[in-house]
Amino acid sequence: MRKTFAVTAMALGIAAMGIGAASANPGGNYIGNYATQSACDADGQAPSTGGTHYVCEPQADGTFDLYTGVPA
């Protein structure tokens, strides 16, 4: 029983590490989360968010995270 618990805990820890790496911050300032890429792009290109250096990072749930000031 103890061995099963240890193996399960280790497997969950490894899975969690993979999730963390998959959603790594690309750098820059996090602005928000958007339902569509076009909405994310629109705000990324807006003068109020800088308008030039941005990235819309796809997420596992199908949404997009907007980061501005991302190094080219």
All heavy atoms as TSV, in Angstrom:
chain	resi	resn	atom	element	x	y	z
A	1	MET	N	N	0.824	-1.188	0.000
A	1	MET	CA	C	0.000	0.000	0.000
A	1	MET	C	C	0.873	1.258	0.000
A	1	MET	O	O	0.621	2.180	-0.764
A	1	MET	CB	C	-0.917	-0.047	1.231
A	1	MET	CG	C	-1.802	1.140	1.372
A	1	MET	SD	S	-3.063	1.092	0.103
A	1	MET	CE	C	-4.064	2.401	0.595
A	2	ARG	N	N	1.890	1.275	0.832
A	2	ARG	CA	C	2.763	2.438	0.911
A	2	ARG	C	C	3.519	2.642	-0.405
A	2	ARG	O	O	3.704	3.761	-0.857
A	2	ARG	CB	C	3.759	2.248	2.061
A	2	ARG	CG	C	4.149	3.551	2.692
A	2	ARG	CD	C	5.122	3.403	3.826
A	2	ARG	NE	N	4.547	2.651	4.944
A	2	ARG	CZ	C	5.234	2.191	5.953
A	2	ARG	NH1	N	6.541	2.391	5.996
A	2	ARG	NH2	N	4.676	1.538	6.925
A	3	LYS	N	N	3.936	1.534	-1.025
A	3	LYS	CA	C	4.666	1.618	-2.282
A	3	LYS	C	C	3.756	2.175	-3.384
A	3	LYS	O	O	4.178	3.010	-4.181
A	3	LYS	CB	C	5.198	0.245	-2.681
A	3	LYS	CG	C	6.056	0.276	-3.914
A	3	LYS	CD	C	6.641	-1.094	-4.204
A	3	LYS	CE	C	7.538	-1.034	-5.412
A	3	LYS	NZ	N	8.155	-2.313	-5.700
A	4	THR	N	N	2.511	1.760	-3.428
A	4	THR	CA	C	1.560	2.251	-4.417
A	4	THR	C	C	1.348	3.749	-4.258
A	4	THR	O	O	1.325	4.498	-5.243
A	4	THR	CB	C	0.213	1.513	-4.280
A	4	THR	OG1	O	0.437	0.124	-4.432
A	4	THR	CG2	C	-0.780	1.995	-5.318
A	5	PHE	N	N	1.231	4.195	-3.020
A	5	PHE	CA	C	1.057	5.619	-2.757
A	5	PHE	C	C	2.270	6.408	-3.232
A	5	PHE	O	O	2.132	7.453	-3.865
A	5	PHE	CB	C	0.816	5.858	-1.259
A	5	PHE	CG	C	0.676	7.316	-0.922
A	5	PHE	CD1	C	-0.488	7.998	-1.232
A	5	PHE	CD2	C	1.710	8.008	-0.319
A	5	PHE	CE1	C	-0.625	9.340	-0.936
A	5	PHE	CE2	C	1.590	9.353	-0.024
A	5	PHE	CZ	C	0.422	10.020	-0.333
A	6	ALA	N	N	3.473	5.902	-2.951
A	6	ALA	CA	C	4.703	6.594	-3.343
A	6	ALA	C	C	4.823	6.674	-4.860
A	6	ALA	O	O	5.189	7.717	-5.414
A	6	ALA	CB	C	5.913	5.887	-2.747
A	7	VAL	N	N	4.501	5.600	-5.554
A	7	VAL	CA	C	4.582	5.589	-7.011
A	7	VAL	C	C	3.566	6.559	-7.606
A	7	VAL	O	O	3.867	7.314	-8.541
A	7	VAL	CB	C	4.376	4.152	-7.553
A	7	VAL	CG1	C	4.198	4.157	-9.057
A	7	VAL	CG2	C	5.547	3.272	-7.160
A	8	THR	N	N	2.361	6.571	-7.061
A	8	THR	CA	C	1.324	7.489	-7.539
A	8	THR	C	C	1.729	8.941	-7.309
A	8	THR	O	O	1.586	9.787	-8.192
A	8	THR	CB	C	-0.017	7.202	-6.835
A	8	THR	OG1	O	-0.374	5.849	-7.077
A	8	THR	CG2	C	-1.104	8.123	-7.340
A	9	ALA	N	N	2.250	9.241	-6.150
A	9	ALA	CA	C	2.691	10.599	-5.833
A	9	ALA	C	C	3.813	11.033	-6.770
A	9	ALA	O	O	3.834	12.168	-7.252
A	9	ALA	CB	C	3.140	10.686	-4.388
A	10	MET	N	N	4.733	10.135	-7.058
A	10	MET	CA	C	5.841	10.462	-7.944
A	10	MET	C	C	5.321	10.711	-9.370
A	10	MET	O	O	5.728	11.656	-10.031
A	10	MET	CB	C	6.872	9.332	-7.957
A	10	MET	CG	C	8.135	9.696	-8.705
A	10	MET	SD	S	9.481	8.536	-8.469
A	10	MET	CE	C	8.829	7.065	-9.214
A	11	ALA	N	N	4.397	9.887	-9.827
A	11	ALA	CA	C	3.836	10.059	-11.169
A	11	ALA	C	C	3.099	11.396	-11.285
A	11	ALA	O	O	3.217	12.093	-12.297
A	11	ALA	CB	C	2.905	8.905	-11.507
A	12	LEU	N	N	2.348	11.770	-10.271
A	12	LEU	CA	C	1.642	13.053	-10.293
A	12	LEU	C	C	2.626	14.219	-10.288
A	12	LEU	O	O	2.395	15.230	-10.940
A	12	LEU	CB	C	0.680	13.147	-9.117
A	12	LEU	CG	C	-0.547	12.239	-9.195
A	12	LEU	CD1	C	-1.335	12.320	-7.896
A	12	LEU	CD2	C	-1.411	12.591	-10.374
A	13	GLY	N	N	3.702	14.086	-9.555
A	13	GLY	CA	C	4.724	15.133	-9.525
A	13	GLY	C	C	5.383	15.313	-10.877
A	13	GLY	O	O	5.605	16.430	-11.339
A	14	ILE	N	N	5.662	14.218	-11.566
A	14	ILE	CA	C	6.261	14.298	-12.893
A	14	ILE	C	C	5.279	14.924	-13.870
A	14	ILE	O	O	5.649	15.761	-14.691
A	14	ILE	CB	C	6.709	12.894	-13.367
A	14	ILE	CG1	C	7.911	12.437	-12.528
A	14	ILE	CG2	C	7.070	12.892	-14.849
A	14	ILE	CD1	C	8.293	10.994	-12.728
A	15	ALA	N	N	4.020	14.550	-13.789
A	15	ALA	CA	C	3.002	15.131	-14.668
A	15	ALA	C	C	2.878	16.630	-14.426
A	15	ALA	O	O	2.734	17.415	-15.361
A	15	ALA	CB	C	1.663	14.437	-14.449
A	16	ALA	N	N	2.914	17.052	-13.185
A	16	ALA	CA	C	2.808	18.475	-12.857
A	16	ALA	C	C	3.997	19.253	-13.411
A	16	ALA	O	O	3.845	20.381	-13.872
A	16	ALA	CB	C	2.689	18.668	-11.353
A	17	MET	N	N	5.179	18.663	-13.386
A	17	MET	CA	C	6.354	19.323	-13.943
A	17	MET	C	C	6.165	19.544	-15.441
A	17	MET	O	O	6.521	20.572	-15.981
A	17	MET	CB	C	7.621	18.511	-13.685
A	17	MET	CG	C	8.115	18.611	-12.278
A	17	MET	SD	S	9.617	17.678	-11.888
A	17	MET	CE	C	10.263	17.115	-13.399
A	18	GLY	N	N	5.596	18.570	-16.128
A	18	GLY	CA	C	5.358	18.703	-17.563
A	18	GLY	C	C	4.369	19.802	-17.873
A	18	GLY	O	O	4.524	20.548	-18.829
A	19	ILE	N	N	3.339	19.946	-17.059
A	19	ILE	CA	C	2.347	21.002	-17.260
A	19	ILE	C	C	2.998	22.362	-17.061
A	19	ILE	O	O	2.757	23.286	-17.818
A	19	ILE	CB	C	1.145	20.820	-16.302
A	19	ILE	CG1	C	0.342	19.592	-16.725
A	19	ILE	CG2	C	0.260	22.060	-16.288
A	19	ILE	CD1	C	-0.700	19.179	-15.716
A	20	GLY	N	N	3.840	22.492	-16.069
A	20	GLY	CA	C	4.514	23.755	-15.820
A	20	GLY	C	C	5.409	24.159	-16.975
A	20	GLY	O	O	5.452	25.312	-17.367
A	21	ALA	N	N	6.097	23.216	-17.562
A	21	ALA	CA	C	6.976	23.520	-18.689
A	21	ALA	C	C	6.168	23.879	-19.927
A	21	ALA	O	O	6.575	24.715	-20.719
A	21	ALA	CB	C	7.889	22.330	-18.974
A	22	ALA	N	N	5.012	23.275	-20.101
A	22	ALA	CA	C	4.207	23.522	-21.289
A	22	ALA	C	C	3.595	24.918	-21.269
A	22	ALA	O	O	3.321	25.483	-22.314
A	22	ALA	CB	C	3.106	22.478	-21.397
A	23	SER	N	N	3.380	25.481	-20.103
A	23	SER	CA	C	2.774	26.805	-20.026
A	23	SER	C	C	3.777	27.852	-19.559
A	23	SER	O	O	3.450	28.741	-18.807
A	23	SER	CB	C	1.569	26.761	-19.079
A	23	SER	OG	O	1.999	26.397	-17.795
A	24	ALA	N	N	4.996	27.739	-20.039
A	24	ALA	CA	C	6.051	28.654	-19.621
A	24	ALA	C	C	5.779	30.059	-20.155
A	24	ALA	O	O	5.279	30.238	-21.256
A	24	ALA	CB	C	7.392	28.158	-20.137
A	25	ASN	N	N	6.091	31.056	-19.367
A	25	ASN	CA	C	5.942	32.454	-19.744
A	25	ASN	C	C	6.969	32.791	-20.822
A	25	ASN	O	O	8.155	32.575	-20.629
A	25	ASN	CB	C	6.168	33.308	-18.499
A	25	ASN	CG	C	6.005	34.782	-18.760
A	25	ASN	OD1	O	6.233	35.265	-19.865
A	25	ASN	ND2	N	5.621	35.507	-17.740
A	26	PRO	N	N	6.546	33.358	-21.965
A	26	PRO	CA	C	7.493	33.677	-23.032
A	26	PRO	C	C	8.299	34.948	-22.762
A	26	PRO	O	O	9.113	35.338	-23.567
A	26	PRO	CB	C	6.590	33.865	-24.250
A	26	PRO	CG	C	5.311	34.331	-23.684
A	26	PRO	CD	C	5.176	33.631	-22.359
A	27	GLY	N	N	8.092	35.572	-21.642
A	27	GLY	CA	C	8.773	36.821	-21.324
A	27	GLY	C	C	7.834	37.985	-21.567
A	27	GLY	O	O	6.803	37.848	-22.210
A	28	GLY	N	N	8.165	39.127	-21.051
A	28	GLY	CA	C	7.302	40.283	-21.237
A	28	GLY	C	C	6.268	40.401	-20.130
A	28	GLY	O	O	6.324	39.718	-19.110
A	29	ASN	N	N	5.309	41.273	-20.359
A	29	ASN	CA	C	4.269	41.561	-19.370
A	29	ASN	C	C	2.985	40.834	-19.731
A	29	ASN	O	O	2.486	40.979	-20.845
A	29	ASN	CB	C	3.982	43.065	-19.327
A	29	ASN	CG	C	5.222	43.849	-18.989
A	29	ASN	OD1	O	5.947	43.498	-18.082
A	29	ASN	ND2	N	5.476	44.906	-19.745
A	30	TYR	N	N	2.445	40.092	-18.776
A	30	TYR	CA	C	1.179	39.404	-19.001
A	30	TYR	C	C	0.060	40.431	-18.989
A	30	TYR	O	O	-0.074	41.201	-18.055
A	30	TYR	CB	C	0.946	38.350	-17.913
A	30	TYR	CG	C	-0.407	37.689	-18.003
A	30	TYR	CD1	C	-0.658	36.729	-18.963
A	30	TYR	CD2	C	-1.430	38.038	-17.132
A	30	TYR	CE1	C	-1.905	36.128	-19.057
A	30	TYR	CE2	C	-2.668	37.446	-17.214
A	30	TYR	CZ	C	-2.901	36.488	-18.185
A	30	TYR	OH	O	-4.134	35.891	-18.271
A	31	ILE	N	N	-0.753	40.441	-20.067
A	31	ILE	CA	C	-1.857	41.388	-20.178
A	31	ILE	C	C	-3.175	40.725	-19.826
A	31	ILE	O	O	-3.971	41.267	-19.070
A	31	ILE	CB	C	-1.935	41.993	-21.591
A	31	ILE	CG1	C	-0.636	42.717	-21.935
A	31	ILE	CG2	C	-3.135	42.917	-21.727
A	31	ILE	CD1	C	-0.281	43.882	-21.035
A	32	GLY	N	N	-3.437	39.557	-20.400
A	32	GLY	CA	C	-4.699	38.889	-20.122
A	32	GLY	C	C	-4.895	37.653	-20.961
A	32	GLY	O	O	-4.040	37.267	-21.743
A	33	ASN	N	N	-6.070	37.051	-20.797
A	33	ASN	CA	C	-6.423	35.817	-21.489
A	33	ASN	C	C	-7.601	36.104	-22.419
A	33	ASN	O	O	-8.544	36.797	-22.033
A	33	ASN	CB	C	-6.780	34.742	-20.453
A	33	ASN	CG	C	-7.091	33.423	-21.099
A	33	ASN	OD1	O	-8.239	33.145	-21.408
A	33	ASN	ND2	N	-6.067	32.624	-21.296
A	34	TYR	N	N	-7.537	35.556	-23.633
A	34	TYR	CA	C	-8.538	35.840	-24.661
A	34	TYR	C	C	-9.114	34.548	-25.222
A	34	TYR	O	O	-8.406	33.554	-25.367
A	34	TYR	CB	C	-7.909	36.662	-25.796
A	34	TYR	CG	C	-7.439	38.003	-25.317
A	34	TYR	CD1	C	-6.197	38.148	-24.695
A	34	TYR	CD2	C	-8.244	39.116	-25.436
A	34	TYR	CE1	C	-5.780	39.375	-24.227
A	34	TYR	CE2	C	-7.830	40.355	-24.975
A	34	TYR	CZ	C	-6.601	40.475	-24.364
A	34	TYR	OH	O	-6.191	41.689	-23.889
A	35	ALA	N	N	-10.387	34.591	-25.589
A	35	ALA	CA	C	-11.068	33.413	-26.113
A	35	ALA	C	C	-10.614	33.057	-27.520
A	35	ALA	O	O	-10.619	31.890	-27.899
A	35	ALA	CB	C	-12.574	33.613	-26.084
A	36	THR	N	N	-10.215	34.068	-28.305
A	36	THR	CA	C	-9.803	33.818	-29.683
A	36	THR	C	C	-8.460	34.481	-29.966
A	36	THR	O	O	-8.089	35.463	-29.312
A	36	THR	CB	C	-10.825	34.381	-30.692
A	36	THR	OG1	O	-10.868	35.808	-30.559
A	36	THR	CG2	C	-12.212	33.791	-30.467
A	37	GLN	N	N	-7.771	33.959	-30.969
A	37	GLN	CA	C	-6.491	34.557	-31.335
A	37	GLN	C	C	-6.692	35.939	-31.945
A	37	GLN	O	O	-5.882	36.835	-31.724
A	37	GLN	CB	C	-5.731	33.671	-32.317
A	37	GLN	CG	C	-4.425	34.315	-32.746
A	37	GLN	CD	C	-3.311	33.353	-32.986
A	37	GLN	OE1	O	-3.524	32.165	-33.075
A	37	GLN	NE2	N	-2.112	33.877	-33.085
A	38	SER	N	N	-7.773	36.129	-32.679
A	38	SER	CA	C	-7.999	37.445	-33.288
A	38	SER	C	C	-8.221	38.525	-32.226
A	38	SER	O	O	-7.742	39.658	-32.375
A	38	SER	CB	C	-9.161	37.401	-34.285
A	38	SER	OG	O	-10.344	36.999	-33.650
A	39	ALA	N	N	-8.910	38.205	-31.154
A	39	ALA	CA	C	-9.099	39.160	-30.063
A	39	ALA	C	C	-7.771	39.459	-29.378
A	39	ALA	O	O	-7.474	40.615	-29.042
A	39	ALA	CB	C	-10.112	38.629	-29.057
A	40	CYS	N	N	-6.963	38.429	-29.198
A	40	CYS	CA	C	-5.641	38.603	-28.585
A	40	CYS	C	C	-4.754	39.491	-29.470
A	40	CYS	O	O	-4.115	40.416	-28.992
A	40	CYS	CB	C	-4.999	37.232	-28.362
A	40	CYS	SG	S	-3.415	37.280	-27.509
A	41	ASP	N	N	-4.756	39.207	-30.783
A	41	ASP	CA	C	-3.971	40.017	-31.722
A	41	ASP	C	C	-4.428	41.473	-31.736
A	41	ASP	O	O	-3.602	42.388	-31.797
A	41	ASP	CB	C	-4.064	39.444	-33.135
A	41	ASP	CG	C	-3.233	38.181	-33.313
A	41	ASP	OD1	O	-2.221	38.011	-32.602
A	41	ASP	OD2	O	-3.598	37.362	-34.179
A	42	ALA	N	N	-5.738	41.681	-31.689
A	42	ALA	CA	C	-6.270	43.046	-31.709
A	42	ALA	C	C	-5.745	43.851	-30.521
A	42	ALA	O	O	-5.310	44.992	-30.674
A	42	ALA	CB	C	-7.791	43.026	-31.709
A	43	ASP	N	N	-5.772	43.271	-29.334
A	43	ASP	CA	C	-5.251	43.982	-28.160
A	43	ASP	C	C	-3.732	44.072	-28.204
A	43	ASP	O	O	-3.153	45.047	-27.728
A	43	ASP	CB	C	-5.710	43.311	-26.867
A	43	ASP	CG	C	-7.037	43.845	-26.380
A	43	ASP	OD1	O	-7.665	44.643	-27.106
A	43	ASP	OD2	O	-7.470	43.456	-25.282
A	44	GLY	N	N	-3.078	43.084	-28.747
A	44	GLY	CA	C	-1.616	43.120	-28.859
A	44	GLY	C	C	-1.137	44.243	-29.762
A	44	GLY	O	O	-0.090	44.831	-29.533
A	45	GLN	N	N	-1.915	44.544	-30.801
A	45	GLN	CA	C	-1.550	45.594	-31.758
A	45	GLN	C	C	-2.037	46.979	-31.340
A	45	GLN	O	O	-1.670	47.975	-31.961
A	45	GLN	CB	C	-2.129	45.247	-33.134
A	45	GLN	CG	C	-1.539	43.994	-33.714
A	45	GLN	CD	C	-2.291	43.481	-34.935
A	45	GLN	OE1	O	-3.266	44.082	-35.378
A	45	GLN	NE2	N	-1.844	42.359	-35.452
A	46	ALA	N	N	-2.836	47.053	-30.299
A	46	ALA	CA	C	-3.396	48.331	-29.859
A	46	ALA	C	C	-2.311	49.245	-29.286
A	46	ALA	O	O	-1.400	48.781	-28.605
A	46	ALA	CB	C	-4.472	48.093	-28.803
A	47	PRO	N	N	-2.401	50.546	-29.558
A	47	PRO	CA	C	-1.427	51.492	-29.008
A	47	PRO	C	C	-1.358	51.461	-27.474
A	47	PRO	O	O	-0.300	51.689	-26.893
A	47	PRO	CB	C	-1.927	52.849	-29.499
A	47	PRO	CG	C	-2.733	52.534	-30.713
A	47	PRO	CD	C	-3.352	51.189	-30.446
A	48	SER	N	N	-2.477	51.144	-26.822
A	48	SER	CA	C	-2.482	51.143	-25.351
A	48	SER	C	C	-1.633	50.027	-24.748
A	48	SER	O	O	-1.245	50.102	-23.589
A	48	SER	CB	C	-3.921	51.016	-24.835
A	48	SER	OG	O	-4.491	49.794	-25.271
A	49	THR	N	N	-1.321	48.996	-25.527
A	49	THR	CA	C	-0.480	47.910	-24.997
A	49	THR	C	C	0.906	47.912	-25.627
A	49	THR	O	O	1.685	46.999	-25.415
A	49	THR	CB	C	-1.134	46.531	-25.234
A	49	THR	OG1	O	-1.347	46.349	-26.633
A	49	THR	CG2	C	-2.422	46.389	-24.478
A	50	GLY	N	N	1.223	48.907	-26.407
A	50	GLY	CA	C	2.551	48.983	-27.013
A	50	GLY	C	C	2.496	48.839	-28.521
A	50	GLY	O	O	3.195	49.509	-29.243
A	51	GLY	N	N	1.678	47.927	-29.002
A	51	GLY	CA	C	1.411	47.806	-30.414
A	51	GLY	C	C	2.458	47.173	-31.308
A	51	GLY	O	O	2.211	47.003	-32.488
A	52	THR	N	N	3.619	46.806	-30.802
A	52	THR	CA	C	4.628	46.241	-31.708
A	52	THR	C	C	5.147	44.885	-31.252
A	52	THR	O	O	5.115	43.943	-32.022
A	52	THR	CB	C	5.809	47.198	-31.892
A	52	THR	OG1	O	6.349	47.517	-30.604
A	52	THR	CG2	C	5.397	48.475	-32.597
A	53	HIS	N	N	5.628	44.797	-30.066
A	53	HIS	CA	C	6.228	43.548	-29.577
A	53	HIS	C	C	5.264	42.838	-28.640
A	53	HIS	O	O	5.160	43.196	-27.474
A	53	HIS	CB	C	7.552	43.823	-28.862
A	53	HIS	CG	C	8.587	44.383	-29.769
A	53	HIS	ND1	N	8.677	45.720	-30.043
A	53	HIS	CD2	C	9.549	43.786	-30.499
A	53	HIS	CE1	C	9.671	45.932	-30.880
A	53	HIS	NE2	N	10.216	44.768	-31.186
A	54	TYR	N	N	4.584	41.837	-29.175
A	54	TYR	CA	C	3.644	41.062	-28.370
A	54	TYR	C	C	3.609	39.624	-28.874
A	54	TYR	O	O	4.070	39.328	-29.978
A	54	TYR	CB	C	2.243	41.673	-28.418
A	54	TYR	CG	C	1.525	41.448	-29.731
A	54	TYR	CD1	C	0.668	40.362	-29.888
A	54	TYR	CD2	C	1.710	42.303	-30.810
A	54	TYR	CE1	C	0.022	40.142	-31.099
A	54	TYR	CE2	C	1.065	42.086	-31.998
A	54	TYR	CZ	C	0.227	41.002	-32.155
A	54	TYR	OH	O	-0.408	40.782	-33.340
A	55	VAL	N	N	3.073	38.754	-28.057
A	55	VAL	CA	C	2.869	37.364	-28.458
A	55	VAL	C	C	1.566	36.868	-27.836
A	55	VAL	O	O	1.237	37.227	-26.713
A	55	VAL	CB	C	4.063	36.461	-28.051
A	55	VAL	CG1	C	4.211	36.347	-26.560
A	55	VAL	CG2	C	3.938	35.091	-28.665
A	56	CYS	N	N	0.820	36.098	-28.625
A	56	CYS	CA	C	-0.392	35.440	-28.149
A	56	CYS	C	C	-0.055	33.963	-27.979
A	56	CYS	O	O	0.097	33.239	-28.967
A	56	CYS	CB	C	-1.538	35.629	-29.146
A	56	CYS	SG	S	-2.108	37.336	-29.246
A	57	GLU	N	N	0.104	33.552	-26.762
A	57	GLU	CA	C	0.543	32.191	-26.427
A	57	GLU	C	C	-0.673	31.274	-26.277
A	57	GLU	O	O	-1.502	31.479	-25.397
A	57	GLU	CB	C	1.341	32.245	-25.119
A	57	GLU	CG	C	2.012	30.978	-24.740
A	57	GLU	CD	C	3.230	30.666	-25.592
A	57	GLU	OE1	O	3.808	31.576	-26.213
A	57	GLU	OE2	O	3.602	29.495	-25.628
A	58	PRO	N	N	-0.808	30.240	-27.148
A	58	PRO	CA	C	-1.946	29.327	-27.018
A	58	PRO	C	C	-1.883	28.532	-25.716
A	58	PRO	O	O	-0.808	28.132	-25.277
A	58	PRO	CB	C	-1.813	28.394	-28.218
A	58	PRO	CG	C	-0.578	28.760	-28.932
A	58	PRO	CD	C	0.068	29.899	-28.244
A	59	GLN	N	N	-3.044	28.324	-25.114
A	59	GLN	CA	C	-3.145	27.572	-23.859
A	59	GLN	C	C	-3.852	26.242	-24.114
A	59	GLN	O	O	-4.517	26.057	-25.130
A	59	GLN	CB	C	-3.916	28.392	-22.825
A	59	GLN	CG	C	-3.273	29.725	-22.499
A	59	GLN	CD	C	-1.866	29.564	-21.985
A	59	GLN	OE1	O	-1.637	28.894	-20.980
A	59	GLN	NE2	N	-0.902	30.155	-22.671
A	60	ALA	N	N	-3.731	25.329	-23.173
A	60	ALA	CA	C	-4.304	23.988	-23.309
A	60	ALA	C	C	-5.829	24.015	-23.433
A	60	ALA	O	O	-6.413	23.133	-24.053
A	60	ALA	CB	C	-3.884	23.128	-22.122
A	61	ASP	N	N	-6.466	25.032	-22.883
A	61	ASP	CA	C	-7.934	25.103	-22.925
A	61	ASP	C	C	-8.472	25.790	-24.178
A	61	ASP	O	O	-9.656	26.034	-24.307
A	61	ASP	CB	C	-8.476	25.779	-21.669
A	61	ASP	CG	C	-8.044	27.234	-21.541
A	61	ASP	OD1	O	-7.280	27.729	-22.396
A	61	ASP	OD2	O	-8.471	27.875	-20.567
A	62	GLY	N	N	-7.587	26.137	-25.111
A	62	GLY	CA	C	-8.011	26.754	-26.364
A	62	GLY	C	C	-8.015	28.266	-26.352
A	62	GLY	O	O	-8.337	28.890	-27.354
A	63	THR	N	N	-7.671	28.870	-25.226
A	63	THR	CA	C	-7.603	30.326	-25.135
A	63	THR	C	C	-6.187	30.797	-25.451
A	63	THR	O	O	-5.294	29.982	-25.695
A	63	THR	CB	C	-8.012	30.805	-23.728
A	63	THR	OG1	O	-7.103	30.255	-22.771
A	63	THR	CG2	C	-9.439	30.379	-23.396
A	64	PHE	N	N	-5.979	32.114	-25.417
A	64	PHE	CA	C	-4.676	32.689	-25.734
A	64	PHE	C	C	-4.296	33.709	-24.671
A	64	PHE	O	O	-5.094	34.575	-24.320
A	64	PHE	CB	C	-4.719	33.371	-27.114
A	64	PHE	CG	C	-4.980	32.413	-28.227
A	64	PHE	CD1	C	-6.273	32.057	-28.553
A	64	PHE	CD2	C	-3.936	31.836	-28.919
A	64	PHE	CE1	C	-6.533	31.145	-29.569
A	64	PHE	CE2	C	-4.175	30.921	-29.932
A	64	PHE	CZ	C	-5.473	30.578	-30.256
A	65	ASP	N	N	-3.067	33.616	-24.162
A	65	ASP	CA	C	-2.536	34.590	-23.205
A	65	ASP	C	C	-1.737	35.631	-23.978
A	65	ASP	O	O	-0.897	35.288	-24.815
A	65	ASP	CB	C	-1.616	33.913	-22.179
A	65	ASP	CG	C	-2.378	33.163	-21.108
A	65	ASP	OD1	O	-3.620	33.302	-21.032
A	65	ASP	OD2	O	-1.728	32.437	-20.332
A	66	LEU	N	N	-1.992	36.898	-23.690
A	66	LEU	CA	C	-1.288	37.997	-24.343
A	66	LEU	C	C	-0.161	38.491	-23.461
A	66	LEU	O	O	-0.358	38.793	-22.280
A	66	LEU	CB	C	-2.270	39.152	-24.633
A	66	LEU	CG	C	-1.649	40.451	-25.153
A	66	LEU	CD1	C	-0.938	40.244	-26.491
A	66	LEU	CD2	C	-2.718	41.531	-25.274
A	67	TYR	N	N	1.043	38.561	-24.039
A	67	TYR	CA	C	2.223	39.122	-23.388
A	67	TYR	C	C	2.742	40.239	-24.266
A	67	TYR	O	O	2.859	40.081	-25.488
A	67	TYR	CB	C	3.315	38.070	-23.215
A	67	TYR	CG	C	2.936	36.957	-22.286
A	67	TYR	CD1	C	2.304	35.811	-22.751
A	67	TYR	CD2	C	3.204	37.044	-20.926
A	67	TYR	CE1	C	1.954	34.785	-21.907
A	67	TYR	CE2	C	2.862	36.017	-20.059
A	67	TYR	CZ	C	2.227	34.893	-20.549
A	67	TYR	OH	O	1.876	33.875	-19.700
A	68	THR	N	N	3.058	41.400	-23.696
A	68	THR	CA	C	3.627	42.517	-24.441
A	68	THR	C	C	5.052	42.752	-23.980
A	68	THR	O	O	5.467	42.295	-22.922
A	68	THR	CB	C	2.804	43.801	-24.260
A	68	THR	OG1	O	2.804	44.162	-22.881
A	68	THR	CG2	C	1.391	43.631	-24.769
A	69	GLY	N	N	5.794	43.506	-24.795
A	69	GLY	CA	C	7.180	43.793	-24.467
A	69	GLY	C	C	8.065	42.574	-24.609
A	69	GLY	O	O	9.112	42.482	-23.993
A	70	VAL	N	N	7.638	41.626	-25.438
A	70	VAL	CA	C	8.399	40.383	-25.641
A	70	VAL	C	C	9.596	40.683	-26.509
A	70	VAL	O	O	9.453	41.291	-27.572
A	70	VAL	CB	C	7.499	39.311	-26.295
A	70	VAL	CG1	C	8.272	38.042	-26.550
A	70	VAL	CG2	C	6.293	39.035	-25.417
A	71	PRO	N	N	10.790	40.240	-26.097
A	71	PRO	CA	C	11.979	40.464	-26.921
A	71	PRO	C	C	11.831	39.821	-28.291
A	71	PRO	O	O	11.300	38.725	-28.416
A	71	PRO	CB	C	13.107	39.788	-26.130
A	71	PRO	CG	C	12.548	39.520	-24.777
A	71	PRO	CD	C	11.067	39.511	-24.881
A	72	ALA	N	N	12.290	40.528	-29.307
A	72	ALA	CA	C	12.186	40.015	-30.685
A	72	ALA	C	C	13.149	38.888	-30.950
A	72	ALA	O	O	14.124	38.677	-30.338
A	72	ALA	CB	C	12.428	41.140	-31.664
